[in-house]
Amino acid sequence: MRLTKSTDIALRIAMRLAVLDDEAEAPATREVAEAVAVPYTHAAKVVSRLQRLGVVEARRGRGGGLTLTHAGRTGSLGRLLRELEGVGDVVGCEDEPPCPLRSACRLRSALRTAQEAFFASLDPLTIDDLVGPPTGPVLLSLSPGPRVEGPPAG
């Protein structure tokens, strides 16, 4: 099974936010996108989805930025991936044209079982679990330069 690019970006963003001091370093979406090497437009869509799922809090304006919520930090990674990926068929049995084996195929059921086993193996893990050493220090080293408030130096 391969995760979608959107899920990959969501995990990178959540992990990046998990290593930051929530109040002191609430970065803007653009800063997080730069730090985890993804296009801003993709990051903005993913942040919006993470916000709807209650994983990320986004505040606008001066002093705003992104923070990982308590639920985002400590919630089940398997549950998060189920939300991000959806729990549909791994193969396109009903695509056009539909698979001629769909009415008698055992593969579809076996793949659903394998998909659930994949998610279940991630159920006990959290985003906080993923950012322990050696990952956390690397995530911190990805930080773009500090935000500068006020007019640029002349």
N, CA, C and O of each residue as an XYZ file, in Angstrom:
616
protein
N       0.845     -1.181      0.000
C       0.000      0.000      0.000
C       0.883      1.234      0.000
O       1.897      1.283      0.696
N       0.502      2.210     -0.767
C       1.253      3.456     -0.832
C       0.335      4.587     -0.386
O      -0.806      4.685     -0.837
N       0.841      5.442      0.507
C       0.057      6.584      0.973
C       0.017      7.653     -0.108
O       0.942      7.776     -0.911
N      -1.058      8.419     -0.118
C      -1.159      9.514     -1.074
C      -0.159     10.611     -0.704
O       0.297     10.697      0.436
N       0.165     11.432     -1.676
C       1.076     12.553     -1.449
C       0.507     13.497     -0.385
O       1.248     14.045      0.431
N      -0.804     13.677     -0.405
C      -1.465     14.539      0.570
C      -1.253     14.022      1.998
O      -0.993     14.806      2.911
N      -1.361     12.721      2.186
C      -1.147     12.137      3.513
C       0.304     12.286      3.930
O       0.589     12.589      5.089
N       1.221     12.077      3.003
C       2.643     12.254      3.285
C       2.916     13.679      3.756
O       3.626     13.889      4.739
N       2.352     14.654      3.053
C       2.538     16.059      3.431
C       1.920     16.324      4.801
O       2.515     17.023      5.621
N       0.739     15.775      5.058
C       0.068     15.971      6.355
C       0.930     15.442      7.491
O       1.052     16.090      8.531
N       1.519     14.288      7.306
C       2.368     13.716      8.357
C       3.619     14.551      8.571
O       4.029     14.774      9.710
N       4.225     15.011      7.493
C       5.418     15.855      7.634
C       5.090     17.150      8.368
O       5.847     17.585      9.236
N       3.964     17.764      8.021
C       3.562     19.014      8.681
C       3.285     18.767     10.157
O       3.748     19.529     11.005
N       2.541     17.718     10.476
C       2.227     17.418     11.877
C       3.499     17.134     12.669
O       3.641     17.587     13.805
N       4.414     16.391     12.075
C       5.666     16.083     12.768
C       6.496     17.347     12.989
O       7.092     17.529     14.051
N       6.528     18.203     11.993
C       7.281     19.462     12.132
C       6.706     20.306     13.262
O       7.447     20.844     14.085
N       5.376     20.416     13.298
C       4.738     21.218     14.346
C       4.933     20.589     15.724
O       4.982     21.300     16.727
N       5.042     19.278     15.780
C       5.187     18.579     17.065
C       6.491     18.918     17.773
O       6.560     18.832     19.000
N       7.519     19.298     17.037
C       8.807     19.583     17.676
C       8.982     21.043     18.052
O       9.987     21.412     18.661
N       8.017     21.874     17.696
C       8.133     23.293     17.996
C       7.460     23.626     19.320
O       6.487     22.980     19.712
N       7.979     24.630     20.003
C       7.358     25.159     21.208
C       6.119     25.910     20.752
O       6.234     26.938     20.084
N       4.928     25.413     21.102
C       3.655     25.916     20.571
C       3.526     27.433     20.573
O       3.196     28.022     19.543
N       3.773     28.060     21.681
C       3.524     29.491     21.788
C       4.627     30.323     21.143
O       4.345     31.295     20.443
N       5.875     29.945     21.377
C       6.989     30.771     20.918
C       7.236     30.653     19.420
O       7.739     31.595     18.807
N       6.896     29.523     18.821
C       7.312     29.304     17.449
C       6.161     28.905     16.523
O       6.362     28.061     15.650
N       4.991     29.463     16.674
C       3.878     29.098     15.799
C       4.154     29.628     14.395
O       3.937     30.810     14.126
N       4.633     28.759     13.495
C       5.014     29.224     12.164
C       3.808     29.403     11.250
O       2.735     28.850     11.489
N       4.008     30.175     10.220
C       2.999     30.332      9.178
C       3.047     29.104      8.269
O       4.041     28.378      8.239
N       1.977     28.889      7.543
C       1.910     27.749      6.620
C       3.074     27.778      5.636
O       3.667     26.742      5.339
N       3.393     28.944      5.141
C       4.494     29.067      4.175
C       5.821     28.607      4.785
O       6.616     27.944      4.118
N       6.057     28.956      6.043
C       7.302     28.544      6.716
C       7.362     27.029      6.896
O       8.410     26.415      6.698
N       6.244     26.438      7.268
C       6.212     24.981      7.435
C       6.416     24.306      6.089
O       7.153     23.325      5.990
N       5.767     24.826      5.050
C       5.925     24.262      3.708
C       7.391     24.278      3.277
O       7.899     23.296      2.736
N       8.060     25.394      3.520
C       9.485     25.492      3.180
C      10.314     24.496      3.982
O      11.201     23.838      3.439
N      10.023     24.389      5.270
C      10.801     23.508      6.136
C      10.679     22.040      5.734
O      11.653     21.291      5.818
N       9.499     21.629      5.300
C       9.313     20.215      4.948
C       9.362     19.981      3.440
O       9.022     18.900      2.961
N       9.787     20.999      2.700
C      10.051     20.900      1.266
C       8.833     20.474      0.447
O       8.895     19.528     -0.338
N       7.723     21.192      0.646
C       6.530     20.946     -0.171
C       6.024     22.287     -0.702
O       6.248     23.325     -0.079
N       5.347     22.269     -1.841
C       4.805     23.520     -2.372
C       3.783     24.132     -1.411
O       3.000     23.424     -0.778
N       3.809     25.450     -1.321
C       2.901     26.150     -0.419
C       1.436     25.811     -0.707
O       0.656     25.610      0.223
N       1.059     25.746     -1.977
C      -0.349     25.481     -2.305
C      -0.801     24.122     -1.786
O      -1.924     23.980     -1.302
N       0.076     23.121     -1.886
C      -0.269     21.795     -1.349
C      -0.366     21.855      0.174
O      -1.292     21.308      0.772
N       0.607     22.530      0.791
C       0.619     22.633      2.255
C      -0.637     23.333      2.757
O      -1.217     22.917      3.760
N      -1.064     24.393      2.070
C      -2.254     25.135      2.500
C      -3.496     24.241      2.475
O      -4.309     24.289      3.399
N      -3.649     23.435      1.435
C      -4.789     22.513      1.357
C      -4.734     21.483      2.477
O      -5.752     21.174      3.095
N      -3.555     20.960      2.731
C      -3.392     19.944      3.765
C      -3.636     20.543      5.150
O      -4.286     19.916      5.986
N      -3.130     21.728      5.395
C      -3.356     22.390      6.685
C      -4.848     22.603      6.911
O      -5.343     22.399      8.019
N      -5.552     23.004      5.886
C      -6.999     23.181      6.002
C      -7.679     21.869      6.399
O      -8.563     21.856      7.255
N      -7.271     20.792      5.784
C      -7.843     19.470      6.123
C      -7.477     19.066      7.543
O      -8.328     18.564      8.277
N      -6.235     19.276      7.940
C      -5.806     18.940      9.301
C      -6.558     19.785     10.323
O      -6.857     19.322     11.424
N      -6.856     21.009      9.957
C      -7.622     21.889     10.838
C      -9.040     21.332     11.015
O      -9.544     21.280     12.137
N      -9.682     20.918      9.925
C     -11.030     20.338     10.008
C     -11.041     19.049     10.831
O     -12.038     18.739     11.484
N      -9.949     18.306     10.804
C      -9.855     17.060     11.571
C      -9.493     17.308     13.039
O      -9.476     16.372     13.838
N      -9.205     18.559     13.394
C      -8.859     18.881     14.777
C      -7.425     18.571     15.143
O      -7.092     18.477     16.324
N      -6.573     18.410     14.146
C      -5.172     18.072     14.377
C      -4.317     19.327     14.509
O      -3.358     19.359     15.280
N      -4.672     20.348     13.756
C      -3.910     21.595     13.724
C      -4.838     22.757     14.045
O      -6.001     22.779     13.641
N      -4.297     23.718     14.778
C      -5.005     24.971     15.010
C      -4.269     26.046     14.220
O      -3.045     26.155     14.291
N      -5.022     26.830     13.472
C      -4.429     27.908     12.676
C      -5.014     29.232     13.136
O      -6.231     29.414     13.170
N      -4.125     30.154     13.489
C      -4.547     31.497     13.887
C      -4.007     32.477     12.868
O      -2.852     32.390     12.449
N      -4.858     33.413     12.474
C      -4.470     34.421     11.487
C      -3.929     35.671     12.163
O      -4.132     35.903     13.355
N      -3.237     36.462     11.366
C      -2.800     37.773     11.822
C      -1.519     37.750     12.621
O      -0.848     36.727     12.758
N      -1.206     38.932     13.148
C       0.008     39.092     13.943
C      -0.055     38.158     15.144
O      -1.072     38.096     15.836
N       1.008     37.447     15.386
C       1.038     36.496     16.489
C       0.332     35.198     16.157
O       0.196     34.327     17.016
N      -0.119     35.058     14.923
C      -0.805     33.840     14.508
C       0.185     32.778     14.086
O       1.392     32.901     14.296
N      -0.343     31.754     13.500
C       0.493     30.671     13.018
C      -0.174     29.330     13.263
O      -1.342     29.260     13.644
N       0.569     28.292     13.045
C       0.062     26.926     13.179
C       0.585     26.267     14.441
O       1.756     26.405     14.794
N      -0.294     25.553     15.109
C       0.122     24.731     16.245
C      -0.572     23.387     16.136
O      -1.674     23.279     15.598
N       0.080     22.382     16.647
C      -0.497     21.047     16.714
C      -1.365     20.989     17.958
O      -0.921     21.375     19.040
N      -2.595     20.511     17.822
C      -3.487     20.406     18.976
C      -3.081     19.225     19.845
O      -2.267     18.394     19.443
N      -3.649     19.161     21.024
C      -3.398     18.014     21.903
C      -3.837     16.720     21.209
O      -3.138     15.708     21.262
N      -4.999     16.768     20.563
C      -5.497     15.586     19.840
C      -4.556     15.213     18.697
O      -4.348     14.030     18.427
N      -3.990     16.207     18.027
C      -3.040     15.942     16.956
C      -1.757     15.323     17.456
O      -1.144     14.494     16.783
N      -1.362     15.731     18.636
C      -0.130     15.242     19.250
C      -0.271     13.817     19.787
O       0.640     12.999     19.652
N      -1.422     13.533     20.397
C      -1.562     12.276     21.141
C      -2.586     11.305     20.559
O      -2.759     10.200     21.074
N      -3.262     11.714     19.489
C      -4.250     10.829     18.876
C      -3.592      9.687     18.120
O      -2.409      9.747     17.785
N      -4.361      8.662     17.860
C      -3.873      7.479     17.158
C      -3.443      7.817     15.732
O      -4.183      8.447     14.976
N      -2.241      7.389     15.386
C      -1.740      7.580     14.032
C      -2.567      6.764     13.037
O      -2.829      7.226     11.926
N      -2.978      5.562     13.426
C      -3.827      4.737     12.563
C      -5.143      5.422     12.262
O      -5.606      5.410     11.122
N      -5.751      6.021     13.279
C      -7.019      6.738     13.070
C      -6.816      7.914     12.124
O      -7.630      8.143     11.230
N      -5.725      8.664     12.322
C      -5.443      9.803     11.460
C      -5.269      9.352     10.005
O      -5.795      9.981      9.088
N      -4.536      8.271      9.805
C      -4.334      7.788      8.441
C      -5.633      7.295      7.820
O      -5.849      7.483      6.623
N      -6.495      6.672      8.602
C      -7.800      6.264      8.076
C      -8.585      7.485      7.604
O      -9.235      7.451      6.558
N      -8.519      8.563      8.386
C      -9.220      9.803      8.015
C      -8.626     10.420      6.741
O      -9.355     10.855      5.850
N      -7.313     10.448      6.676
C      -6.652     11.082      5.541
C      -6.758     10.250      4.264
O      -6.974     10.790      3.179
N      -6.605      8.951      4.400
C      -6.601      8.065      3.235
C      -7.996      7.601      2.834
O      -8.255      7.319      1.664
N      -8.891      7.524      3.817
C     -10.186      6.913      3.538
C     -10.017      5.402      3.565
O      -8.911      4.896      3.374
N     -11.073      4.704      3.793
C     -10.976      3.240      3.844
C     -11.801      2.655      2.706
O     -12.857      2.060      2.924
N     -11.309      2.833      1.517
C     -11.955      2.278      0.336
C     -11.160      1.104     -0.181
O     -10.262      0.591      0.487
N     -11.504      0.695     -1.367
C     -10.800     -0.431     -1.983
C      -9.385     -0.031     -2.372
O      -9.138      1.093     -2.808
N      -8.466     -0.969     -2.206
C      -7.078     -0.753     -2.599
C      -6.950     -0.842     -4.114
O      -6.106     -0.173     -4.710
N      -7.780     -1.660     -4.732
C      -7.778     -1.811     -6.188
C      -9.097     -1.283     -6.750
O     -10.100     -1.192     -6.042
N      -9.074     -0.941     -8.022
C     -10.245     -0.354     -8.667
C     -11.167     -1.376     -9.297
O     -11.299     -1.425    -10.520
N     -11.803     -2.187     -8.481
C     -12.696     -3.242     -8.994
C     -13.874     -2.687     -9.786
O     -14.364     -3.334    -10.711
N     -14.330     -1.489     -9.423
C     -15.516     -0.907    -10.058
C     -15.160      0.179    -11.072
O     -16.041      0.888    -11.559
N     -13.871      0.311    -11.391
C     -13.456      1.303    -12.386
C     -14.100      0.994    -13.738
O     -14.719     -0.054    -13.926
N     -13.941      1.917    -14.658
C     -14.424      1.693    -16.032
C     -13.261      1.234    -16.894
O     -12.268      1.958    -16.967
N     -13.312      0.128    -17.526
C     -14.354     -0.889    -17.384
C     -14.163     -1.639    -16.076
O     -13.031     -1.770    -15.611
N     -15.243     -2.139    -15.465
C     -15.114     -2.876    -14.214
C     -14.349     -4.189    -14.418
O     -14.351     -4.770    -15.504
N     -13.711     -4.625    -13.366
C     -12.942     -5.875    -13.423
C     -13.900     -7.048    -13.668
O     -14.919     -7.153    -12.984
N     -13.603     -7.911    -14.607
C     -14.488     -9.041    -14.885
C     -14.530    -10.063    -13.761
O     -15.408    -10.926    -13.750
N     -13.601     -9.986    -12.815
C     -13.562    -10.945    -11.702
C     -14.311    -10.452    -10.465
O     -14.407    -11.185     -9.481
N     -14.838     -9.238    -10.490
C     -15.362     -8.599     -9.283
C     -16.437     -9.401     -8.555
O     -16.534     -9.299     -7.332
N     -17.235    -10.186     -9.246
C     -18.303    -10.930     -8.572
C     -17.798    -12.204     -7.885
O     -18.508    -12.775     -7.058
N     -16.599    -12.649     -8.211
C     -16.099    -13.900     -7.630
C     -14.651    -13.789     -7.155
O     -13.975    -14.804     -6.989
N     -14.183    -12.587     -6.939
C     -12.772    -12.370     -6.612
C     -12.529    -12.403     -5.107
O     -13.283    -11.811     -4.335
N     -11.490    -13.089     -4.705
C     -11.098    -13.139     -3.301
C      -9.999    -12.114     -2.988
O      -9.703    -11.841     -1.825
N      -9.412    -11.564     -4.028
C      -8.340    -10.585     -3.842
C      -8.838     -9.332     -3.137
O      -8.174     -8.831     -2.230
N      -9.983     -8.824     -3.536
C     -10.533     -7.595     -2.958
C     -10.645     -7.709     -1.441
O     -10.215     -6.810     -0.718
N     -11.211     -8.793     -0.960
C     -11.372     -9.011      0.477
C     -10.015     -9.142      1.169
O      -9.813     -8.602      2.257
N      -9.096     -9.858      0.539
C      -7.760    -10.028      1.120
C      -7.045     -8.686      1.234
O      -6.360     -8.426      2.224
N      -7.203     -7.839      0.226
C      -6.560     -6.523      0.261
C      -7.193     -5.608      1.301
O      -6.488     -4.829      1.942
N      -8.500     -5.688      1.479
C      -9.157     -4.908      2.540
C      -8.634     -5.330      3.907
O      -8.364     -4.488      4.763
N      -8.493     -6.640      4.108
C      -7.968     -7.159      5.372
C      -6.542     -6.667      5.595
O      -6.187     -6.269      6.704
N      -5.733     -6.692      4.556
C      -4.346     -6.235      4.662
C      -4.292     -4.732      4.949
O      -3.461     -4.277      5.734
N      -5.180     -3.965      4.311
C      -5.230     -2.523      4.538
C      -5.572     -2.237      6.003
O      -4.945     -1.383      6.629
N      -6.551     -2.939      6.544
C      -6.931     -2.714      7.938
C      -5.801     -3.131      8.877
O      -5.580     -2.486      9.902
N      -5.087     -4.200      8.538
C      -3.938     -4.623      9.357
C      -2.858     -3.536      9.354
O      -2.216     -3.286     10.374
N      -2.668     -2.902      8.212
C      -1.708     -1.801      8.096
C      -2.098     -0.662      9.041
O      -1.278     -0.186      9.827
N      -3.366     -0.230      8.953
C      -3.831      0.846      9.832
C      -3.770      0.424     11.296
O      -3.351      1.209     12.147
N      -4.181     -0.806     11.601
C      -4.198     -1.299     12.982
C      -2.793     -1.320     13.578
O      -2.624     -1.080     14.774
N      -1.795     -1.601     12.764
C      -0.416     -1.621     13.278
C       0.042     -0.222     13.669
O       0.989     -0.076     14.443
N      -0.618      0.812     13.143
C      -0.275      2.196     13.473
C      -1.162      2.776     14.571
O      -0.887      3.866     15.073
N      -2.219      2.064     14.949
C      -3.146      2.566     15.971
C      -2.468      2.951     17.286
O      -2.812      3.989     17.852
N      -1.518      2.160     17.797
C      -0.925      2.539     19.086
C       0.061      3.706     19.009
O       0.450      4.238     20.049
N       0.467      4.112     17.830
C       1.442      5.190     17.682
C       0.763      6.551     17.605
O      -0.397      6.666     17.212
N       1.518      7.585     17.991
C       1.054      8.972     17.911
C       2.101      9.795     17.161
O       3.213      9.325     16.918
N       1.742     11.009     16.804
C       2.712     11.917     16.184
C       3.879     12.147     17.146
O       5.033     12.186     16.719
N       3.587     12.300     18.433
C       4.672     12.472     19.414
C       5.653     11.307     19.384
O       6.857     11.506     19.549
N       5.144     10.086     19.173
C       6.032      8.922     19.084
C       6.982      9.027     17.896
O       8.112      8.541     17.956
N       6.532      9.651     16.834
C       7.331      9.721     15.613
C       8.451     10.754     15.670
O       9.380     10.702     14.864
N       8.373     11.688     16.608
C       9.348     12.784     16.605
C      10.424     12.639     17.681
O      11.151     13.592     17.962
N      10.528     11.476     18.273
C      11.635     11.229     19.200
C      12.946     11.157     18.423
O      12.940     11.117     17.193
N      14.065     11.139     19.139
C      15.354     11.042     18.456
C      15.429      9.775     17.602
O      14.903      8.742     18.014
N      16.041      9.817     16.469
C      16.811     10.917     15.876
C      15.970     11.878     15.040
O      16.506     12.854     14.514
N      14.666     11.629     14.902
C      13.827     12.423     14.000
C      13.633     13.858     14.471
O      13.746     14.787     13.671
N      13.342     14.058     15.756
C      13.065     15.395     16.278
C      14.156     16.401     15.995
O      13.870     17.482     15.481
N      15.424     16.076     16.319
C      16.495     17.031     16.029
C      16.622     17.361     14.537
O      16.943     18.494     14.180
N      16.374     16.387     13.674
C      16.433     16.658     12.235
C      15.305     17.607     11.846
O      15.516     18.539     11.070
N      14.104     17.371     12.383
C      12.977     18.261     12.093
C      13.274     19.690     12.543
O      12.918     20.643     11.850
N      13.917     19.843     13.687
C      14.272     21.178     14.163
C      15.312     21.839     13.269
O      15.294     23.057     13.089
N      16.212     21.046     12.714
C      17.252     21.621     11.853
C      16.686     22.104     10.516
O      17.354     22.852      9.802
N      15.469     21.691     10.167
C      14.857     22.099      8.908
C      14.270     23.497      8.972
O      13.787     24.024      7.970
N      14.313     24.087     10.138
C      13.658     25.366     10.352
C      14.183     26.450      9.421
O      15.390     26.675      9.321
N      13.234     27.131      8.728
C      13.673     28.319      7.997
C      14.067     29.402      8.999
O      13.789     29.273     10.191
N      14.693     30.438      8.537
C      15.112     31.519      9.428
C      13.959     32.079     10.234
O      12.801     31.927      9.843
N      14.253     32.726     11.356
C      13.178     33.274     12.199
C      12.401     34.348     11.462
O      12.931     35.055     10.605
N      11.108     34.451     11.824
C      10.250     35.481     11.243
C      10.700     36.850     11.724
O      11.013     37.028     12.901
N      10.733     37.794     10.835
C      11.107     39.155     11.197
C       9.840     39.993     11.201
O       9.142     40.076     10.191
N       9.545     40.606     12.321
C       8.380     41.476     12.437
C       8.801     42.902     12.115
O       9.934     43.306     12.378
N       7.886     43.644     11.552
C       8.156     45.049     11.260
C       8.794     45.262      9.907
O       8.962     44.311      9.143
N       9.154     46.504      9.598
C       9.718     46.819      8.280
C      11.112     46.223      8.128
O      11.842     46.064      9.107
N      11.473     45.896      6.885
C      12.797     45.360      6.667
C      13.880     46.400      6.942
O      13.673     47.600      6.764
N      15.034     45.912      7.377
C      16.160     46.808      7.648
C      16.615     47.447      6.347
O      16.622     46.800      5.300
N      16.979     48.664      6.411
C      17.214     49.372      5.199
C      18.568     49.592      4.810
O      18.820     50.199      3.769
